[in-house]
Amino acid sequence: MGGNSFGEIFRITTFGESHGAGVGVVVDGCPAGLKLCEADVQAELDRRRPGQSRLTTPRSEADSVSILSGVFEGKTTGTPIAMIVHNKDQDSSAYESIKDLARPNHADYTFFMKYGLRDWRGGGRSSGRETVSRVAAGAVAKKLLSQSGVSVIGHTVAVAGIKTGEVSHAGIIGNAEDNPVRCADPDVAAKMEEAILAAKREGDSVGGVVEVIALNVPVGLGEPVFDKLDADLAKAIMSIGAVKGVEIGAGFAVTDRLGSENNDEFIIRDGKVETTSNNSGGILGGISNGMPIVLRAAVKPTSSIAKEQRTIDLSTVEEATIKVGGRHDPCIVPRVLPVCEAMVALVLADHLLRNRASKVW
Ligand SMILES: Cc1cc2nc3c(=O)[nH]c(=O)nc-3n(C[C@H](O)[C@H](O)[C@H](O)COP(=O)(O)O)c2cc1C
């Protein structure tokens, strides 16, 4: 299986399965001299891990990270940074009775057809647990970006069709982490929670939308033509399990507008070039324009649900029915958010380093 590495200069390779010994990542190309410790990475992993609230699965994975290499006396050395999280709370028994049944809308059918076998314990590499590695690497990328004043923030903007209105950056930073759905508007958050719990009671699940914003991104990141910043961001986000759509800036809404409505007019504010609106989401011609980078990801309802559904038995290729037991979130949206932030940070860190090679300095 190829495709386990991502990035050009700031390059990560991830490994591990849901119910194997552990999951981890090797970060290659991180510059030397960056202050880094396990607590920096742990803080991000804690935002992704299950068992954080009654809305998420009761799996109590501690997801404790160990940095194996690349850091000496609290600073990166420029050598590969290897990080591992040992799996501790895996219980494969819930999967044993459905090991030959393809969970509808999960990766069981396609993995089996492609490889002729599959690790049925928790979905193996197709599990959401694979994203532990991305979040660990993303924590390093976030630290590197912070050296240049760049920060990556995020919030949940929709769950089960319940949407937030306009929220300021300060509102996102101040409020999004205060409730289990990571919605910056507490009243809307309460409605989202109700919808999730209602789906859970029915043995069902719901999806939603997260928004990620990168602030203080310098002008110039992105490599036309195939490695445009928006193209790389879209790939990064679409590579996350359960993400079915990505919008940059105004996204699909641009199709209903006149050019005069959609154009972001240039102005000078406090001596700095800005635009009056940000429908392009901070990217023009595949290159960051200095405005906040704004993207949204559509997250599907968790496919593993307790309701009975029709499927096939992979061993006999006969029709069957399935009820997925085990511990699954009725809504993974709040847990996908830190993963999206991590992927955005990885793309920006990589392009920040690539940009240094773009002209004579
Ligand atoms: C953080 C995270 C947690 C996830 N947790 C679950 C889960 O508990 N149950 C489940 O069925 N899918 C879960 N998923 C989604 C599956 O990994 C995903 O649907 C599956 O790999 C199929 O890929 P696709 O949805 O992109 O087609 C999770 C995804 C992420 C990113």
The ligand as an SDF file (V2000), in Angstrom:
LIG
                    3D

 31 33  0  0  0  0  0  0  0  0999 V2000
  -11.2170   11.3620   13.7790 C   0  0  0  0  0  0  0  0  0  0  0  0
  -12.0510   10.3620   13.0290 C   0  0  0  0  0  0  0  0  0  0  0  0
  -12.7970    9.4270   13.7370 C   0  0  0  0  0  0  0  0  0  0  0  0
  -13.5930    8.5070   13.0650 C   0  0  0  0  0  0  0  0  0  0  0  0
  -14.3330    7.6210   13.7910 N   0  0  0  0  0  0  0  0  0  0  0  0
  -15.1500    6.7330   13.1610 C   0  0  0  0  0  0  0  0  0  0  0  0
  -15.9560    5.8280   13.9010 C   0  0  0  0  0  0  0  0  0  0  0  0
  -15.9380    5.7820   15.1450 O   0  0  0  0  0  0  0  0  0  0  0  0
  -16.7530    4.9710   13.1910 N   0  0  0  0  0  0  0  0  0  0  0  0
  -16.8150    4.9920   11.8180 C   0  0  0  0  0  0  0  0  0  0  0  0
  -17.5600    4.2340   11.2250 O   0  0  0  0  0  0  0  0  0  0  0  0
  -16.0650    5.8520   11.1000 N   0  0  0  0  0  0  0  0  0  0  0  0
  -15.2310    6.7170   11.7280 C   0  0  0  0  0  0  0  0  0  0  0  0
  -14.4590    7.5790   10.9890 N   0  0  0  0  0  0  0  0  0  0  0  0
  -14.6250    7.6300    9.5280 C   0  0  0  0  0  0  0  0  0  0  0  0
  -13.9620    6.4870    8.8010 C   0  0  0  0  0  0  0  0  0  0  0  0
  -12.5790    6.4720    9.0500 O   0  0  0  0  0  0  0  0  0  0  0  0
  -14.2370    6.6350    7.2910 C   0  0  0  0  0  0  0  0  0  0  0  0
  -15.5840    6.8520    7.0500 O   0  0  0  0  0  0  0  0  0  0  0  0
  -13.7990    5.4000    6.5410 C   0  0  0  0  0  0  0  0  0  0  0  0
  -12.3880    5.3070    6.5450 O   0  0  0  0  0  0  0  0  0  0  0  0
  -14.2470    5.3970    5.0590 C   0  0  0  0  0  0  0  0  0  0  0  0
  -13.6670    6.4740    4.3710 O   0  0  0  0  0  0  0  0  0  0  0  0
  -14.5630    7.5580    3.5840 P   0  0  0  0  0  0  0  0  0  0  0  0
  -15.6550    7.9380    4.5330 O   0  0  0  0  0  0  0  0  0  0  0  0
  -13.6210    8.7020    3.3540 O   0  0  0  0  0  0  0  0  0  0  0  0
  -15.0590    6.9010    2.3500 O   0  0  0  0  0  0  0  0  0  0  0  0
  -13.6300    8.4970   11.6520 C   0  0  0  0  0  0  0  0  0  0  0  0
  -12.8500    9.4260   10.9400 C   0  0  0  0  0  0  0  0  0  0  0  0
  -12.0590   10.3590   11.6090 C   0  0  0  0  0  0  0  0  0  0  0  0
  -11.2550   11.3450   10.8210 C   0  0  0  0  0  0  0  0  0  0  0  0
  1  2  1  0
  2  3  1  0
  2 30  2  0
  3  4  2  0
  4  5  1  0
  4 28  1  0
  5  6  2  0
  6  7  1  0
  6 13  1  0
  7  8  2  0
  7  9  1  0
  9 10  1  0
 10 11  2  0
 10 12  1  0
 12 13  2  0
 13 14  1  0
 14 15  1  0
 14 28  1  0
 15 16  1  0
 16 17  1  0
 16 18  1  0
 18 19  1  0
 18 20  1  0
 20 21  1  0
 20 22  1  0
 22 23  1  0
 23 24  1  0
 24 25  2  0
 24 26  1  0
 24 27  1  0
 28 29  2  0
 29 30  1  0
 30 31  1  0
M  END
$$$$
